Amino acid sequence: MQDAVVIGGGFYGAAIAIYLTKQRGLKTVTLIEREAALLARASYNNQARVHNGYHYPRSFTTAFRSRVNLPRFVRDFPDAVKLDFTKVYAIARRNSKVTARQFERFCREIGATLEPAPQRVRELFEPRLIEQVFLVEEYAFDSTKLADWARQELAELGVEVRLGTRVQGIHRRHEGFELECDGAGSSTIHAKYVFNCTYSGLNQFDGDFRGTQTKLKHEITEMALVETVPELRGLGVTVMDGPFFSMMPFPARGLHTLSHVRYTPHSSWMDAPHEDPYKRLSEYERESRVDRMVRDVGRYFPAVYDARYVESLFEVKTVLVKNEGDDGRPILFEQDPASHGLYSILGGKIDNIYDVLEKLDAENFVSASQTQSVLGADK
């Protein structure tokens, strides 16, 4: 019997497998990923932003946790974090849910650095539509560098990694679980603990697992990749807080992402068992909305008209229904009430990983070999 199986080889799954082996002393840990590579789905197909709280003026808790987690992430993953660009937040005059004065007060409350942008930066924006422009401290990450870190750490720790393998069913068996696998590693695996880190696929298993108690919602999203003019390559821009946009460096490709609150989500639906979100994505006709993004963004930030569209990254984004109204991005951390040792974990942001690890720190884990030794002694 394995000590633990982690289902899902994104950043969270890989980081948890490393934590269980390195920090908690579990001897036999297996990481299972349905794709052919680690960190190939939502960990790659996103805005690549390391948040510092600015994005969440309507969710103090999420903003504050970002402020706590960002320096830890920068310290732990220095090779993957891009620091050398100017990050700008601009507040729209109309339809924004926060004014410039409110935004300044919010940043003071969470302890986030903020200062007025210089004239050369302010001139990039349409003054009739933008109230104020601020320089902030916020970074981007390179998911390919994180994948390199994960592969190296997992190999050094002796974690078994099964790629091209999908867990189809989770069944309770005595002191642990039996997992039915299909794909390149078709087999049955027995484990004392199971960590369900499948992001959009959290509730897509047969067997004894009845799903998360927290309600989930999925979106098919489009992240456009663009090449900016040379003078804008060292700039990241966010206009907020409402139906607005971001243009952020995407270090994995040396490009920028362009996202728009109105046009990035293409469709949405409530999570349901046996309705695989990834299957829905694979069948989706991926018609880009980048023209509409650029048309609207250009009204506020005319420099975007000079950007060259390269391609779009389509992915399923999963959010907690309870946080739709305030844009909060807390983690989901649930232990299945009917099956002790089965955890479902979802993070809304890359730096949320520390919130997950703090939760795991409070859990008591005993390796399967130790349990068997105790049972043998009792006999």
C-alpha positions in Angstrom: 0.0 0.0 0.0 1.2 3.5 -0.9 1.3 6.1 1.8 -0.3 8.7 -0.4 -1.5 9.2 -4.0 -1.9 12.7 -5.3 -4.2 13.0 -8.2 -3.4 15.9 -10.5 0.0 17.0 -11.7 -0.5 20.7 -11.8 1.5 23.1 -9.5 -0.6 22.3 -6.5 -0.5 18.5 -6.9 3.3 18.5 -7.5 3.9 20.9 -4.5 1.7 18.7 -2.2 3.5 15.5 -3.3 6.9 17.2 -2.6 5.6 18.5 0.8 4.3 15.1 1.9 7.6 13.4 1.1 10.0 16.2 2.2 8.2 17.8 5.2 5.9 15.0 6.5 8.2 12.0 5.9 5.8 9.8 3.9 7.9 7.1 2.3 5.8 6.1 -0.7 4.0 8.8 -2.6 2.7 8.5 -6.2 1.6 11.5 -8.4 -0.9 10.8 -11.1 -1.5 13.2 -14.1 -3.8 12.6 -17.0 -1.8 14.7 -19.4 1.6 13.8 -20.9 3.5 16.4 -18.8 3.3 18.1 -15.5 1.9 21.7 -15.1 0.5 21.5 -18.6 -3.1 22.7 -18.0 -4.4 25.4 -15.7 -0.9 25.9 -14.2 0.3 27.0 -17.7 -2.9 28.4 -19.3 -3.4 31.4 -17.1 -2.4 35.0 -16.6 0.9 34.1 -14.8 0.4 36.7 -12.2 1.9 36.5 -8.7 -0.7 38.6 -6.8 0.1 41.1 -4.1 -3.4 42.0 -3.1 -4.2 44.8 -5.5 -6.7 42.8 -7.5 -9.1 42.2 -4.7 -10.4 45.5 -3.2 -13.7 43.7 -2.6 -12.2 40.8 -0.7 -9.9 41.9 2.1 -9.1 38.3 3.1 -7.9 37.3 -0.3 -6.0 40.5 -0.7 -4.3 40.1 2.7 -3.4 36.5 2.1 -1.8 37.6 -1.2 0.3 40.1 0.7 1.5 37.4 3.1 2.2 34.8 0.4 3.9 36.8 -2.3 7.2 37.3 -0.5 7.3 33.6 0.4 6.7 32.7 -3.3 9.4 35.0 -4.5 11.8 33.6 -1.9 11.0 29.9 -2.7 10.9 30.2 -6.5 13.4 32.9 -7.5 14.2 31.4 -10.9 10.5 31.3 -11.9 9.5 34.8 -10.8 9.9 37.7 -13.2 10.5 40.9 -11.3 12.0 43.2 -14.0 8.9 45.0 -15.3 6.8 48.0 -14.4 3.4 47.1 -13.0 0.6 49.6 -13.3 -3.0 49.7 -12.0 -5.3 52.3 -13.5 -8.7 53.1 -12.1 -11.5 53.8 -14.6 -13.7 57.0 -14.2 -16.9 55.2 -15.0 -18.3 51.7 -14.2 -15.5 50.9 -11.7 -16.6 49.4 -8.4 -13.8 51.3 -6.7 -12.6 54.9 -7.0 -9.0 56.0 -7.0 -9.3 57.3 -3.4 -10.9 54.0 -2.3 -8.2 52.1 -4.0 -5.5 54.1 -2.2 -7.2 53.5 1.2 -7.5 49.8 0.5 -3.8 49.5 -0.4 -2.8 51.3 2.8 -5.0 48.9 4.8 -3.3 45.8 3.4 0.1 47.4 3.5 0.6 47.3 -0.3 3.1 49.7 -2.0 1.4 52.3 -4.1 2.6 55.5 -5.8 1.3 57.8 -8.6 2.7 56.8 -12.0 5.1 59.2 -13.7 3.8 61.3 -16.6 5.3 59.1 -19.3 3.2 56.2 -18.1 0.0 58.2 -17.5 0.2 59.4 -21.1 -0.3 55.9 -22.3 -3.9 56.1 -21.0 -7.0 58.0 -22.2 -7.5 60.6 -19.5 -11.2 61.0 -20.2 -11.7 57.4 -19.2 -9.0 56.9 -16.6 -9.2 58.6 -13.2 -5.7 57.8 -11.8 -2.7 55.5 -12.7 -0.6 53.9 -10.0 2.8 52.1 -9.9 2.6 48.9 -7.8 4.6 45.9 -6.8 3.4 42.8 -8.5 5.2 40.0 -10.4 4.7 37.3 -13.0 5.8 33.7 -13.0 7.2 31.3 -15.6 5.2 28.0 -15.4 7.9 26.2 -17.4 10.4 27.0 -14.7 8.0 25.8 -12.0 7.6 22.5 -14.0 11.4 22.1 -14.1 11.5 22.6 -10.3 8.7 20.0 -9.8 10.3 17.4 -12.0 13.7 17.8 -10.3 12.3 17.7 -6.8 10.0 14.8 -7.4 12.8 12.8 -9.0 15.3 13.5 -6.1 12.7 12.6 -3.5 11.8 9.3 -5.3 8.1 10.2 -5.9 6.6 8.0 -8.5 5.1 10.1 -11.3 2.6 8.4 -13.7 1.8 10.6 -16.7 -0.9 9.9 -19.2 -2.9 8.2 -16.5 -6.4 9.0 -15.3 -8.0 7.9 -12.0 -11.5 6.9 -12.8 -12.8 5.6 -9.5 -12.0 6.0 -5.8 -13.2 3.2 -3.4 -12.9 3.0 0.4 -11.0 -0.1 1.4 -10.2 -1.0 5.0 -7.5 1.4 6.2 -7.2 3.2 2.9 -8.4 3.6 -0.6 -8.3 1.7 -3.9 -7.9 3.8 -7.1 -8.9 2.5 -10.5 -6.6 3.9 -13.2 -6.9 4.0 -16.9 -4.4 5.1 -19.6 -0.7 4.6 -19.9 -0.5 3.4 -16.3 -3.7 1.3 -16.3 -3.8 -0.5 -12.9 -5.3 -0.4 -9.4 -3.4 1.5 -6.7 -3.9 1.2 -2.9 -3.1 4.2 -0.7 -3.6 5.2 2.9 -4.2 8.9 1.9 -5.6 10.4 -1.3 -5.2 14.1 -2.3 -7.6 15.1 -5.1 -5.9 18.1 -6.8 -7.6 17.8 -10.2 -8.8 21.4 -10.3 -11.8 21.3 -12.7 -12.1 17.6 -12.3 -12.6 17.4 -8.6 -15.9 15.7 -8.8 -15.4 13.4 -11.8 -14.8 10.1 -10.1 -16.8 6.9 -9.8 -16.9 4.9 -6.6 -17.4 6.0 -3.0 -16.4 9.6 -3.3 -19.6 11.7 -3.4 -18.0 15.0 -4.3 -17.1 18.2 -2.6 -19.6 19.9 -0.3 -18.6 23.3 -1.7 -20.4 24.1 -4.9 -18.2 24.8 -8.0 -18.7 26.7 -11.2 -16.7 26.3 -14.4 -15.9 28.7 -17.2 -14.2 28.2 -20.6 -11.8 31.0 -20.7 -9.6 32.6 -23.4 -6.2 34.1 -22.6 -4.9 35.9 -25.7 -1.2 36.0 -26.2 0.2 39.1 -27.9 3.5 40.6 -28.8 3.7 44.2 -27.8 5.9 47.0 -29.2 9.4 47.1 -27.7 8.7 50.1 -25.5 5.8 48.2 -23.8 7.5 44.9 -23.2 8.6 45.9 -19.7 5.1 47.0 -18.7 2.2 45.2 -17.1 -1.2 46.9 -17.1 -4.5 46.3 -15.2 -7.5 48.6 -15.5 -10.1 48.0 -12.8 -12.4 47.4 -11.0 -15.3 46.2 -13.1 -15.7 45.1 -16.8 -12.1 45.9 -17.6 -8.8 44.2 -18.5 -5.2 43.2 -17.9 -2.1 43.0 -20.2 0.5 41.0 -18.3 4.0 39.6 -19.1 3.8 35.9 -19.9 7.4 34.8 -19.2 7.0 31.2 -20.5 6.7 32.6 -24.1 8.3 36.1 -23.8 4.8 37.5 -24.7 2.0 39.3 -22.9 -1.4 37.9 -22.0 -4.4 40.0 -22.8 -7.5 39.3 -20.8 -10.9 41.1 -20.5 -13.5 40.5 -17.8 -16.3 40.6 -20.4 -14.6 38.6 -23.2 -12.2 36.2 -21.5 -15.1 33.9 -20.2 -16.7 32.3 -23.2 -19.3 30.1 -21.3 -20.1 29.0 -17.8 -22.0 26.1 -16.1 -22.4 24.6 -12.7 -20.3 21.6 -11.8 -22.1 18.2 -11.9 -20.9 14.6 -11.6 -20.2 12.7 -14.9 -20.0 16.0 -16.9 -16.3 16.2 -17.5 -15.3 19.8 -17.9 -12.2 18.9 -19.9 -14.3 16.9 -22.4 -16.5 20.0 -22.7 -13.4 22.1 -23.4 -12.1 19.6 -26.0 -15.4 19.8 -27.9 -15.6 23.6 -27.7 -15.3 25.6 -30.9 -12.5 27.9 -30.0 -13.3 31.1 -31.8 -11.1 33.9 -30.5 -12.7 37.1 -29.1 -9.4 39.0 -29.3 -10.7 41.5 -31.7 -13.4 42.5 -29.2 -10.8 42.6 -26.4 -8.6 44.9 -28.4 -11.4 47.2 -29.5 -12.5 47.8 -25.9 -9.1 47.9 -24.3 -7.9 50.4 -26.9 -10.4 53.0 -25.7 -8.6 53.1 -22.4 -5.1 52.1 -23.5 -4.5 53.0 -27.2 -1.0 51.4 -27.2 -2.7 48.0 -27.4 -3.6 48.7 -31.1 0.1 48.2 -31.9 0.2 44.7 -30.3 0.4 41.7 -32.6 -1.9 38.8 -31.8 -0.1 35.4 -31.7 -2.6 32.8 -30.4 -5.0 32.1 -27.6 -4.8 29.7 -24.6 -8.2 28.1 -23.9 -8.7 26.5 -20.5 -11.4 25.6 -17.9 -11.4 27.9 -15.0 -13.1 26.7 -11.8 -14.3 29.0 -9.0 -16.2 28.6 -5.7 -19.8 29.7 -6.2 -19.9 31.4 -2.9 -17.2 33.9 -3.9 -18.7 35.0 -7.3 -20.0 38.3 -5.8 -16.8 39.5 -4.1 -14.1 38.1 -6.5 -12.5 36.4 -3.5 -10.2 33.5 -4.3 -9.9 31.4 -1.1 -8.7 27.8 -1.3 -11.0 24.8 -1.2 -9.7 22.3 1.4 -12.1 19.6 2.3 -11.7 16.2 3.9 -14.4 13.8 2.7 -16.7 13.4 5.7 -17.4 9.8 4.9 -13.8 8.8 4.1 -11.1 9.9 6.5 -7.9 10.5 4.6 -9.4 11.7 1.3 -8.8 15.4 0.7 -10.1 17.6 -2.1 -8.0 20.7 -2.7 -8.4 23.6 -5.1 -6.6 26.9 -5.2 -7.6 30.0 -7.1 -4.2 31.6 -7.4 -0.6 30.2 -7.6 0.5 31.8 -4.2 -2.5 30.1 -2.4 -0.3 27.1 -2.1 0.9 28.3 1.2 -2.6 28.4 2.5 -3.0 24.8 1.5 0.3 23.8 3.2 -0.8 25.5 6.4 -3.9 23.4 6.4 -1.9 20.3 5.8 0.5 21.2 8.6 -2.5 20.8 11.0 -3.3 17.3 9.8 -1.8 14.1 11.3 -0.3 11.7 8.7 1.1 8.3 9.5 2.8 6.2 6.8 1.3 2.9 5.8 4.5 1.1 6.9 4.2 2.5 10.4 0.6 1.5 10.6 1.4 -2.1 9.5 4.2 -2.2 12.1 1.8 -1.2 14.8 -0.8 -3.7 13.7 1.9 -6.4 13.6 3.0 -5.6 17.1 -0.6 -5.8 18.3 -0.8 -9.3 17.0 
